[in-house]
Amino acid sequence: MKDGIHPNYRDVCFVDQSNGFKFVTRSTMGSKESIKLEDGREVPLIKLETTSESHPFYTGQQKSIDNLGGRVEKFRNKFAGFAKK
């Protein structure tokens, strides 16, 4: 490999701001902030709005639009006459 043309690929800590969940993985993302891990390493810190630990789809809290009190049926009944014109 040529020197100086590849991005810096290193360990980075990602933190979910909604619940504080942290995970370390390798990435080329840069950050001005850093965090000291339990093992003594200091790695760049990337803050995330949501991760698989807080997203409703992965936590099982996602709601289906059909289960919200028959809204879809109300809409279809209300506007059914417009489609027949």
mmCIF file as gemmi writes it, N, C-alpha and C atoms, coordinates in Angstrom:
data_model
loop_
_atom_site.group_PDB
_atom_site.id
_atom_site.type_symbol
_atom_site.label_atom_id
_atom_site.label_alt_id
_atom_site.label_comp_id
_atom_site.label_asym_id
_atom_site.label_entity_id
_atom_site.label_seq_id
_atom_site.pdbx_PDB_ins_code
_atom_site.Cartn_x
_atom_site.Cartn_y
_atom_site.Cartn_z
_atom_site.occupancy
_atom_site.B_iso_or_equiv
_atom_site.pdbx_formal_charge
_atom_site.auth_seq_id
_atom_site.auth_asym_id
_atom_site.pdbx_PDB_model_num
ATOM 1 N N . MET Axp A 1 ? 0.836 -1.182 0 1 0 ? 1 A 1
ATOM 2 C CA . MET Axp A 1 ? 0 0 0 1 0 ? 1 A 1
ATOM 3 C C . MET Axp A 1 ? 0.876 1.24 0 1 0 ? 1 A 1
ATOM 4 N N . LYS Axp A 2 ? 0.403 2.276 -0.695 1 0 ? 2 A 1
ATOM 5 C CA . LYS Axp A 2 ? 1.122 3.541 -0.699 1 0 ? 2 A 1
ATOM 6 C C . LYS Axp A 2 ? 0.921 4.258 0.626 1 0 ? 2 A 1
ATOM 7 N N . ASP Axp A 3 ? 1.973 4.915 1.084 1 0 ? 3 A 1
ATOM 8 C CA . ASP Axp A 3 ? 1.88 5.688 2.319 1 0 ? 3 A 1
ATOM 9 C C . ASP Axp A 3 ? 1.217 7.03 2.051 1 0 ? 3 A 1
ATOM 10 N N . GLY Axp A 4 ? 0.403 7.488 3.009 1 0 ? 4 A 1
ATOM 11 C CA . GLY Axp A 4 ? -0.171 8.818 2.967 1 0 ? 4 A 1
ATOM 12 C C . GLY Axp A 4 ? -1.434 8.992 2.147 1 0 ? 4 A 1
ATOM 13 N N . ILE Axp A 5 ? -1.985 7.936 1.541 1 0 ? 5 A 1
ATOM 14 C CA . ILE Axp A 5 ? -3.199 8.103 0.735 1 0 ? 5 A 1
ATOM 15 C C . ILE Axp A 5 ? -4.427 7.475 1.382 1 0 ? 5 A 1
ATOM 16 N N . HIS Axp A 6 ? -4.266 6.723 2.445 1 0 ? 6 A 1
ATOM 17 C CA . HIS Axp A 6 ? -5.377 6.04 3.093 1 0 ? 6 A 1
ATOM 18 C C . HIS Axp A 6 ? -5.796 6.789 4.364 1 0 ? 6 A 1
ATOM 19 N N . PRO Axp A 7 ? -7.098 6.797 4.684 1 0 ? 7 A 1
ATOM 20 C CA . PRO Axp A 7 ? -7.539 7.462 5.915 1 0 ? 7 A 1
ATOM 21 C C . PRO Axp A 7 ? -7.069 6.702 7.146 1 0 ? 7 A 1
ATOM 22 N N . ASN Axp A 8 ? -7.04 7.39 8.259 1 0 ? 8 A 1
ATOM 23 C CA . ASN Axp A 8 ? -6.603 6.803 9.528 1 0 ? 8 A 1
ATOM 24 C C . ASN Axp A 8 ? -7.707 5.89 10.055 1 0 ? 8 A 1
ATOM 25 N N . TYR Axp A 9 ? -7.476 4.584 10.023 1 0 ? 9 A 1
ATOM 26 C CA . TYR Axp A 9 ? -8.445 3.573 10.448 1 0 ? 9 A 1
ATOM 27 C C . TYR Axp A 9 ? -8.058 3.113 11.839 1 0 ? 9 A 1
ATOM 28 N N . ARG Axp A 10 ? -8.901 3.454 12.835 1 0 ? 10 A 1
ATOM 29 C CA . ARG Axp A 10 ? -8.545 3.194 14.232 1 0 ? 10 A 1
ATOM 30 C C . ARG Axp A 10 ? -9.796 2.908 15.052 1 0 ? 10 A 1
ATOM 31 N N . ASP Axp A 11 ? -9.603 2.555 16.325 1 0 ? 11 A 1
ATOM 32 C CA . ASP Axp A 11 ? -10.725 2.338 17.228 1 0 ? 11 A 1
ATOM 33 C C . ASP Axp A 11 ? -11.401 3.675 17.533 1 0 ? 11 A 1
ATOM 34 N N . VAL Axp A 12 ? -12.741 3.652 17.542 1 0 ? 12 A 1
ATOM 35 C CA . VAL Axp A 12 ? -13.545 4.834 17.841 1 0 ? 12 A 1
ATOM 36 C C . VAL Axp A 12 ? -14.681 4.405 18.759 1 0 ? 12 A 1
ATOM 37 N N . CYS Axp A 13 ? -15.022 5.248 19.736 1 0 ? 13 A 1
ATOM 38 C CA . CYS Axp A 13 ? -16.13 4.96 20.651 1 0 ? 13 A 1
ATOM 39 C C . CYS Axp A 13 ? -17.354 5.747 20.204 1 0 ? 13 A 1
ATOM 40 N N . PHE Axp A 14 ? -18.466 5.042 20.004 1 0 ? 14 A 1
ATOM 41 C CA . PHE Axp A 14 ? -19.737 5.654 19.659 1 0 ? 14 A 1
ATOM 42 C C . PHE Axp A 14 ? -20.633 5.629 20.894 1 0 ? 14 A 1
ATOM 43 N N . VAL Axp A 15 ? -21.303 6.747 21.179 1 0 ? 15 A 1
ATOM 44 C CA . VAL Axp A 15 ? -22.166 6.851 22.357 1 0 ? 15 A 1
ATOM 45 C C . VAL Axp A 15 ? -23.555 7.285 21.922 1 0 ? 15 A 1
ATOM 46 N N . ASP Axp A 16 ? -24.562 6.543 22.363 1 0 ? 16 A 1
ATOM 47 C CA . ASP Axp A 16 ? -25.967 6.885 22.12 1 0 ? 16 A 1
ATOM 48 C C . ASP Axp A 16 ? -26.354 7.934 23.156 1 0 ? 16 A 1
ATOM 49 N N . GLN Axp A 17 ? -26.713 9.126 22.71 1 0 ? 17 A 1
ATOM 50 C CA . GLN Axp A 17 ? -27.031 10.201 23.64 1 0 ? 17 A 1
ATOM 51 C C . GLN Axp A 17 ? -28.355 10.012 24.358 1 0 ? 17 A 1
ATOM 52 N N . SER Axp A 18 ? -29.239 9.2 23.829 1 0 ? 18 A 1
ATOM 53 C CA . SER Axp A 18 ? -30.538 9.021 24.472 1 0 ? 18 A 1
ATOM 54 C C . SER Axp A 18 ? -30.482 8.098 25.687 1 0 ? 18 A 1
ATOM 55 N N . ASN Axp A 19 ? -29.553 7.147 25.696 1 0 ? 19 A 1
ATOM 56 C CA . ASN Axp A 19 ? -29.495 6.234 26.844 1 0 ? 19 A 1
ATOM 57 C C . ASN Axp A 19 ? -28.084 5.958 27.364 1 0 ? 19 A 1
ATOM 58 N N . GLY Axp A 20 ? -27.059 6.54 26.753 1 0 ? 20 A 1
ATOM 59 C CA . GLY Axp A 20 ? -25.695 6.379 27.246 1 0 ? 20 A 1
ATOM 60 C C . GLY Axp A 20 ? -25.005 5.096 26.811 1 0 ? 20 A 1
ATOM 61 N N . PHE Axp A 21 ? -25.621 4.304 25.958 1 0 ? 21 A 1
ATOM 62 C CA . PHE Axp A 21 ? -25.016 3.056 25.48 1 0 ? 21 A 1
ATOM 63 C C . PHE Axp A 21 ? -23.756 3.364 24.678 1 0 ? 21 A 1
ATOM 64 N N . LYS Axp A 22 ? -22.659 2.672 24.996 1 0 ? 22 A 1
ATOM 65 C CA . LYS Axp A 22 ? -21.377 2.882 24.318 1 0 ? 22 A 1
ATOM 66 C C . LYS Axp A 22 ? -20.941 1.596 23.625 1 0 ? 22 A 1
ATOM 67 N N . PHE Axp A 23 ? -20.302 1.754 22.479 1 0 ? 23 A 1
ATOM 68 C CA . PHE Axp A 23 ? -19.647 0.629 21.841 1 0 ? 23 A 1
ATOM 69 C C . PHE Axp A 23 ? -18.422 1.126 21.084 1 0 ? 23 A 1
ATOM 70 N N . VAL Axp A 24 ? -17.419 0.267 21.026 1 0 ? 24 A 1
ATOM 71 C CA . VAL Axp A 24 ? -16.158 0.598 20.363 1 0 ? 24 A 1
ATOM 72 C C . VAL Axp A 24 ? -16.043 -0.249 19.114 1 0 ? 24 A 1
ATOM 73 N N . THR Axp A 25 ? -15.717 0.395 18.022 1 0 ? 25 A 1
ATOM 74 C CA . THR Axp A 25 ? -15.492 -0.291 16.76 1 0 ? 25 A 1
ATOM 75 C C . THR Axp A 25 ? -14.417 0.461 16.005 1 0 ? 25 A 1
ATOM 76 N N . ARG Axp A 26 ? -14.008 -0.076 14.891 1 0 ? 26 A 1
ATOM 77 C CA . ARG Axp A 26 ? -12.991 0.589 14.091 1 0 ? 26 A 1
ATOM 78 C C . ARG Axp A 26 ? -13.662 1.44 13.027 1 0 ? 26 A 1
ATOM 79 N N . SER Axp A 27 ? -13.125 2.65 12.815 1 0 ? 27 A 1
ATOM 80 C CA . SER Axp A 27 ? -13.714 3.572 11.87 1 0 ? 27 A 1
ATOM 81 C C . SER Axp A 27 ? -12.673 4.586 11.415 1 0 ? 27 A 1
ATOM 82 N N . THR Axp A 28 ? -12.994 5.284 10.318 1 0 ? 28 A 1
ATOM 83 C CA . THR Axp A 28 ? -12.139 6.367 9.841 1 0 ? 28 A 1
ATOM 84 C C . THR Axp A 28 ? -12.684 7.73 10.258 1 0 ? 28 A 1
ATOM 85 N N . MET Axp A 29 ? -13.826 7.751 10.964 1 0 ? 29 A 1
ATOM 86 C CA . MET Axp A 29 ? -14.42 9.016 11.388 1 0 ? 29 A 1
ATOM 87 C C . MET Axp A 29 ? -13.507 9.726 12.382 1 0 ? 29 A 1
ATOM 88 N N . GLY Axp A 30 ? -13.448 11.031 12.227 1 0 ? 30 A 1
ATOM 89 C CA . GLY Axp A 30 ? -12.642 11.829 13.134 1 0 ? 30 A 1
ATOM 90 C C . GLY Axp A 30 ? -13.519 12.603 14.096 1 0 ? 30 A 1
ATOM 91 N N . SER Axp A 31 ? -12.945 13.037 15.199 1 0 ? 31 A 1
ATOM 92 C CA . SER Axp A 31 ? -13.678 13.791 16.189 1 0 ? 31 A 1
ATOM 93 C C . SER Axp A 31 ? -12.716 14.644 16.993 1 0 ? 31 A 1
ATOM 94 N N . LYS Axp A 32 ? -13.196 15.797 17.44 1 0 ? 32 A 1
ATOM 95 C CA . LYS Axp A 32 ? -12.383 16.65 18.297 1 0 ? 32 A 1
ATOM 96 C C . LYS Axp A 32 ? -12.435 16.193 19.74 1 0 ? 32 A 1
ATOM 97 N N . GLU Axp A 33 ? -13.458 15.407 20.079 1 0 ? 33 A 1
ATOM 98 C CA . GLU Axp A 33 ? -13.62 14.903 21.435 1 0 ? 33 A 1
ATOM 99 C C . GLU Axp A 33 ? -13.009 13.513 21.556 1 0 ? 33 A 1
ATOM 100 N N . SER Axp A 34 ? -12.601 13.17 22.772 1 0 ? 34 A 1
ATOM 101 C CA . SER Axp A 34 ? -12.087 11.819 23.02 1 0 ? 34 A 1
ATOM 102 C C . SER Axp A 34 ? -12.6 11.354 24.374 1 0 ? 34 A 1
ATOM 103 N N . ILE Axp A 35 ? -12.492 10.048 24.588 1 0 ? 35 A 1
ATOM 104 C CA . ILE Axp A 35 ? -12.963 9.439 25.832 1 0 ? 35 A 1
ATOM 105 C C . ILE Axp A 35 ? -11.922 8.417 26.281 1 0 ? 35 A 1
ATOM 106 N N . LYS Axp A 36 ? -11.755 8.303 27.584 1 0 ? 36 A 1
ATOM 107 C CA . LYS Axp A 36 ? -10.836 7.308 28.136 1 0 ? 36 A 1
ATOM 108 C C . LYS Axp A 36 ? -11.644 6.071 28.502 1 0 ? 36 A 1
ATOM 109 N N . LEU Axp A 37 ? -11.267 4.947 27.942 1 0 ? 37 A 1
ATOM 110 C CA . LEU Axp A 37 ? -11.977 3.689 28.175 1 0 ? 37 A 1
ATOM 111 C C . LEU Axp A 37 ? -11.525 3.038 29.473 1 0 ? 37 A 1
ATOM 112 N N . GLU Axp A 38 ? -12.243 1.993 29.888 1 0 ? 38 A 1
ATOM 113 C CA . GLU Axp A 38 ? -11.935 1.287 31.133 1 0 ? 38 A 1
ATOM 114 C C . GLU Axp A 38 ? -10.544 0.656 31.116 1 0 ? 38 A 1
ATOM 115 N N . ASP Axp A 39 ? -10.075 0.255 29.926 1 0 ? 39 A 1
ATOM 116 C CA . ASP Axp A 39 ? -8.76 -0.378 29.831 1 0 ? 39 A 1
ATOM 117 C C . ASP Axp A 39 ? -7.623 0.642 29.71 1 0 ? 39 A 1
ATOM 118 N N . GLY Axp A 40 ? -7.928 1.938 29.81 1 0 ? 40 A 1
ATOM 119 C CA . GLY Axp A 40 ? -6.894 2.97 29.804 1 0 ? 40 A 1
ATOM 120 C C . GLY Axp A 40 ? -6.634 3.626 28.456 1 0 ? 40 A 1
ATOM 121 N N . ARG Axp A 41 ? -7.197 3.07 27.382 1 0 ? 41 A 1
ATOM 122 C CA . ARG Axp A 41 ? -6.993 3.672 26.06 1 0 ? 41 A 1
ATOM 123 C C . ARG Axp A 41 ? -7.815 4.939 25.925 1 0 ? 41 A 1
ATOM 124 N N . GLU Axp A 42 ? -7.292 5.894 25.173 1 0 ? 42 A 1
ATOM 125 C CA . GLU Axp A 42 ? -8.042 7.099 24.852 1 0 ? 42 A 1
ATOM 126 C C . GLU Axp A 42 ? -8.347 7.072 23.361 1 0 ? 42 A 1
ATOM 127 N N . VAL Axp A 43 ? -9.652 7.094 23.043 1 0 ? 43 A 1
ATOM 128 C CA . VAL Axp A 43 ? -10.083 6.965 21.654 1 0 ? 43 A 1
ATOM 129 C C . VAL Axp A 43 ? -11.01 8.13 21.307 1 0 ? 43 A 1
ATOM 130 N N . PRO Axp A 44 ? -11.148 8.454 20.008 1 0 ? 44 A 1
ATOM 131 C CA . PRO Axp A 44 ? -12.09 9.501 19.61 1 0 ? 44 A 1
ATOM 132 C C . PRO Axp A 44 ? -13.522 9.126 19.978 1 0 ? 44 A 1
ATOM 133 N N . LEU Axp A 45 ? -14.336 10.152 20.284 1 0 ? 45 A 1
ATOM 134 C CA . LEU Axp A 45 ? -15.72 9.96 20.705 1 0 ? 45 A 1
ATOM 135 C C . LEU Axp A 45 ? -16.652 10.518 19.644 1 0 ? 45 A 1
ATOM 136 N N . ILE Axp A 46 ? -17.596 9.685 19.182 1 0 ? 46 A 1
ATOM 137 C CA . ILE Axp A 46 ? -18.62 10.097 18.229 1 0 ? 46 A 1
ATOM 138 C C . ILE Axp A 46 ? -19.968 9.961 18.926 1 0 ? 46 A 1
ATOM 139 N N . LYS Axp A 47 ? -20.753 11.056 18.968 1 0 ? 47 A 1
ATOM 140 C CA . LYS Axp A 47 ? -22.062 11.039 19.612 1 0 ? 47 A 1
ATOM 141 C C . LYS Axp A 47 ? -23.141 10.78 18.569 1 0 ? 47 A 1
ATOM 142 N N . LEU Axp A 48 ? -24.052 9.865 18.894 1 0 ? 48 A 1
ATOM 143 C CA . LEU Axp A 48 ? -25.135 9.486 17.992 1 0 ? 48 A 1
ATOM 144 C C . LEU Axp A 48 ? -26.48 9.803 18.626 1 0 ? 48 A 1
ATOM 145 N N . GLU Axp A 49 ? -27.458 10.153 17.791 1 0 ? 49 A 1
ATOM 146 C CA . GLU Axp A 49 ? -28.807 10.42 18.271 1 0 ? 49 A 1
ATOM 147 C C . GLU Axp A 49 ? -29.524 9.126 18.653 1 0 ? 49 A 1
ATOM 148 N N . THR Axp A 50 ? -29.351 8.084 17.848 1 0 ? 50 A 1
ATOM 149 C CA . THR Axp A 50 ? -30.031 6.82 18.107 1 0 ? 50 A 1
ATOM 150 C C . THR Axp A 50 ? -29.168 5.665 17.613 1 0 ? 50 A 1
ATOM 151 N N . THR Axp A 51 ? -29.293 4.539 18.281 1 0 ? 51 A 1
ATOM 152 C CA . THR Axp A 51 ? -28.597 3.311 17.886 1 0 ? 51 A 1
ATOM 153 C C . THR Axp A 51 ? -29.604 2.168 17.969 1 0 ? 51 A 1
ATOM 154 N N . SER Axp A 52 ? -29.133 0.964 17.767 1 0 ? 52 A 1
ATOM 155 C CA . SER Axp A 52 ? -30.022 -0.192 17.867 1 0 ? 52 A 1
ATOM 156 C C . SER Axp A 52 ? -30.536 -0.385 19.295 1 0 ? 52 A 1
ATOM 157 N N . GLU Axp A 53 ? -29.877 0.214 20.278 1 0 ? 53 A 1
ATOM 158 C CA . GLU Axp A 53 ? -30.316 0.1 21.671 1 0 ? 53 A 1
ATOM 159 C C . GLU Axp A 53 ? -31.493 1.02 21.988 1 0 ? 53 A 1
ATOM 160 N N . SER Axp A 54 ? -31.719 2.057 21.161 1 0 ? 54 A 1
ATOM 161 C CA . SER Axp A 54 ? -32.787 2.996 21.463 1 0 ? 54 A 1
ATOM 162 C C . SER Axp A 54 ? -33.81 3.154 20.337 1 0 ? 54 A 1
ATOM 163 N N . HIS Axp A 55 ? -33.561 2.6 19.172 1 0 ? 55 A 1
ATOM 164 C CA . HIS Axp A 55 ? -34.482 2.759 18.052 1 0 ? 55 A 1
ATOM 165 C C . HIS Axp A 55 ? -35.711 1.87 18.256 1 0 ? 55 A 1
ATOM 166 N N . PRO Axp A 56 ? -36.916 2.419 18.063 1 0 ? 56 A 1
ATOM 167 C CA . PRO Axp A 56 ? -38.133 1.635 18.314 1 0 ? 56 A 1
ATOM 168 C C . PRO Axp A 56 ? -38.241 0.343 17.511 1 0 ? 56 A 1
ATOM 169 N N . PHE Axp A 57 ? -37.706 0.307 16.303 1 0 ? 57 A 1
ATOM 170 C CA . PHE Axp A 57 ? -37.776 -0.92 15.511 1 0 ? 57 A 1
ATOM 171 C C . PHE Axp A 57 ? -37.017 -2.056 16.182 1 0 ? 57 A 1
ATOM 172 N N . TYR Axp A 58 ? -35.842 -1.773 16.729 1 0 ? 58 A 1
ATOM 173 C CA . TYR Axp A 58 ? -35.007 -2.817 17.332 1 0 ? 58 A 1
ATOM 174 C C . TYR Axp A 58 ? -35.4 -3.131 18.768 1 0 ? 58 A 1
ATOM 175 N N . THR Axp A 59 ? -36.061 -2.196 19.452 1 0 ? 59 A 1
ATOM 176 C CA . THR Axp A 59 ? -36.449 -2.441 20.837 1 0 ? 59 A 1
ATOM 177 C C . THR Axp A 59 ? -37.827 -3.059 20.957 1 0 ? 59 A 1
ATOM 178 N N . GLY Axp A 60 ? -38.539 -3.174 19.829 1 0 ? 60 A 1
ATOM 179 C CA . GLY Axp A 60 ? -39.864 -3.78 19.844 1 0 ? 60 A 1
ATOM 180 C C . GLY Axp A 60 ? -40.975 -2.827 20.238 1 0 ? 60 A 1
ATOM 181 N N . GLN Axp A 61 ? -40.726 -1.534 20.259 1 0 ? 61 A 1
ATOM 182 C CA . GLN Axp A 61 ? -41.725 -0.552 20.65 1 0 ? 61 A 1
ATOM 183 C C . GLN Axp A 61 ? -42.35 0.153 19.452 1 0 ? 61 A 1
ATOM 184 N N . GLN Axp A 62 ? -42.042 -0.3 18.245 1 0 ? 62 A 1
ATOM 185 C CA . GLN Axp A 62 ? -42.573 0.33 17.046 1 0 ? 62 A 1
ATOM 186 C C . GLN Axp A 62 ? -44.065 0.035 16.932 1 0 ? 62 A 1
ATOM 187 N N . LYS Axp A 63 ? -44.823 1.049 16.552 1 0 ? 63 A 1
ATOM 188 C CA . LYS Axp A 63 ? -46.267 0.895 16.411 1 0 ? 63 A 1
ATOM 189 C C . LYS Axp A 63 ? -46.625 0.844 14.938 1 0 ? 63 A 1
ATOM 190 N N . SER Axp A 64 ? -47.552 -0.01 14.613 1 0 ? 64 A 1
ATOM 191 C CA . SER Axp A 64 ? -48.052 -0.098 13.248 1 0 ? 64 A 1
ATOM 192 C C . SER Axp A 64 ? -49.183 0.907 13.076 1 0 ? 64 A 1
ATOM 193 N N . ILE Axp A 65 ? -49.243 1.534 11.943 1 0 ? 65 A 1
ATOM 194 C CA . ILE Axp A 65 ? -50.289 2.54 11.706 1 0 ? 65 A 1
ATOM 195 C C . ILE Axp A 65 ? -51.674 1.915 11.659 1 0 ? 65 A 1
ATOM 196 N N . ASP Axp A 66 ? -51.778 0.645 11.327 1 0 ? 66 A 1
ATOM 197 C CA . ASP Axp A 66 ? -53.082 -0.027 11.288 1 0 ? 66 A 1
ATOM 198 C C . ASP Axp A 66 ? -53.629 -0.3 12.685 1 0 ? 66 A 1
ATOM 199 N N . ASN Axp A 67 ? -52.776 -0.299 13.695 1 0 ? 67 A 1
ATOM 200 C CA . ASN Axp A 67 ? -53.197 -0.603 15.059 1 0 ? 67 A 1
ATOM 201 C C . ASN Axp A 67 ? -53.527 0.647 15.86 1 0 ? 67 A 1
ATOM 202 N N . LEU Axp A 68 ? -53.598 1.804 15.235 1 0 ? 68 A 1
ATOM 203 C CA . LEU Axp A 68 ? -53.818 3.048 15.966 1 0 ? 68 A 1
ATOM 204 C C . LEU Axp A 68 ? -55.289 3.473 15.91 1 0 ? 68 A 1
ATOM 205 N N . GLY Axp A 69 ? -56.175 2.626 16.307 1 0 ? 69 A 1
ATOM 206 C CA . GLY Axp A 69 ? -57.581 2.963 16.428 1 0 ? 69 A 1
ATOM 207 C C . GLY Axp A 69 ? -58.34 3.07 15.125 1 0 ? 69 A 1
ATOM 208 N N . GLY Axp A 70 ? -57.962 2.336 14.106 1 0 ? 70 A 1
ATOM 209 C CA . GLY Axp A 70 ? -58.695 2.322 12.855 1 0 ? 70 A 1
ATOM 210 C C . GLY Axp A 70 ? -58.557 3.588 12.023 1 0 ? 70 A 1
ATOM 211 N N . ARG Axp A 71 ? -57.457 4.301 12.139 1 0 ? 71 A 1
ATOM 212 C CA . ARG Axp A 71 ? -57.257 5.534 11.383 1 0 ? 71 A 1
ATOM 213 C C . ARG Axp A 71 ? -57.281 5.308 9.882 1 0 ? 71 A 1
ATOM 214 N N . VAL Axp A 72 ? -56.7 4.211 9.452 1 0 ? 72 A 1
ATOM 215 C CA . VAL Axp A 72 ? -56.665 3.914 8.028 1 0 ? 72 A 1
ATOM 216 C C . VAL Axp A 72 ? -58.075 3.679 7.504 1 0 ? 72 A 1
ATOM 217 N N . GLU Axp A 73 ? -58.879 2.933 8.251 1 0 ? 73 A 1
ATOM 218 C CA . GLU Axp A 73 ? -60.261 2.673 7.832 1 0 ? 73 A 1
ATOM 219 C C . GLU Axp A 73 ? -61.083 3.955 7.819 1 0 ? 73 A 1
ATOM 220 N N . LYS Axp A 74 ? -60.889 4.825 8.812 1 0 ? 74 A 1
ATOM 221 C CA . LYS Axp A 74 ? -61.598 6.104 8.84 1 0 ? 74 A 1
ATOM 222 C C . LYS Axp A 74 ? -61.241 6.936 7.613 1 0 ? 74 A 1
ATOM 223 N N . PHE Axp A 75 ? -59.966 6.964 7.253 1 0 ? 75 A 1
ATOM 224 C CA . PHE Axp A 75 ? -59.514 7.71 6.084 1 0 ? 75 A 1
ATOM 225 C C . PHE Axp A 75 ? -60.14 7.141 4.812 1 0 ? 75 A 1
ATOM 226 N N . ARG Axp A 76 ? -60.112 5.838 4.668 1 0 ? 76 A 1
ATOM 227 C CA . ARG Axp A 76 ? -60.679 5.202 3.471 1 0 ? 76 A 1
ATOM 228 C C . ARG Axp A 76 ? -62.178 5.471 3.36 1 0 ? 76 A 1
ATOM 229 N N . ASN Axp A 77 ? -62.897 5.4 4.47 1 0 ? 77 A 1
ATOM 230 C CA . ASN Axp A 77 ? -64.334 5.659 4.434 1 0 ? 77 A 1
ATOM 231 C C . ASN Axp A 77 ? -64.633 7.116 4.099 1 0 ? 77 A 1
ATOM 232 N N . LYS Axp A 78 ? -63.842 8.015 4.651 1 0 ? 78 A 1
ATOM 233 C CA . LYS Axp A 78 ? -64.065 9.433 4.437 1 0 ? 78 A 1
ATOM 234 C C . LYS Axp A 78 ? -63.838 9.841 2.984 1 0 ? 78 A 1
ATOM 235 N N . PHE Axp A 79 ? -62.819 9.293 2.352 1 0 ? 79 A 1
ATOM 236 C CA . PHE Axp A 79 ? -62.451 9.696 1.007 1 0 ? 79 A 1
ATOM 237 C C . PHE Axp A 79 ? -62.775 8.652 -0.063 1 0 ? 79 A 1
ATOM 238 N N . ALA Axp A 80 ? -63.598 7.678 0.252 1 0 ? 80 A 1
ATOM 239 C CA . ALA Axp A 80 ? -63.948 6.631 -0.713 1 0 ? 80 A 1
ATOM 240 C C . ALA Axp A 80 ? -64.743 7.197 -1.881 1 0 ? 80 A 1
ATOM 241 N N . GLY Axp A 81 ? -65.591 8.19 -1.641 1 0 ? 81 A 1
ATOM 242 C CA . GLY Axp A 81 ? -66.415 8.769 -2.707 1 0 ? 81 A 1
ATOM 243 C C . GLY Axp A 81 ? -65.628 9.554 -3.729 1 0 ? 81 A 1
ATOM 244 N N . PHE Axp A 82 ? -64.486 10.082 -3.37 1 0 ? 82 A 1
ATOM 245 C CA . PHE Axp A 82 ? -63.672 10.881 -4.302 1 0 ? 82 A 1
ATOM 246 C C . PHE Axp A 82 ? -63.036 10.051 -5.402 1 0 ? 82 A 1
ATOM 247 N N . ALA Axp A 83 ? -62.742 8.809 -5.124 1 0 ? 83 A 1
ATOM 248 C CA . ALA Axp A 83 ? -62.083 7.949 -6.111 1 0 ? 83 A 1
ATOM 249 C C . ALA Axp A 83 ? -63.047 7.488 -7.194 1 0 ? 83 A 1
ATOM 250 N N . LYS Axp A 84 ? -64.343 7.499 -6.949 1 0 ? 84 A 1
ATOM 251 C CA . LYS Axp A 84 ? -65.318 6.991 -7.903 1 0 ? 84 A 1
ATOM 252 C C . LYS Axp A 84 ? -65.682 8.001 -8.991 1 0 ? 84 A 1
ATOM 253 N N . LYS Axp A 85 ? -65.296 9.236 -8.842 1 0 ? 85 A 1
ATOM 254 C CA . LYS Axp A 85 ? -65.643 10.271 -9.827 1 0 ? 85 A 1
ATOM 255 C C . LYS Axp A 85 ? -64.916 10.131 -11.131 1 0 ? 85 A 1
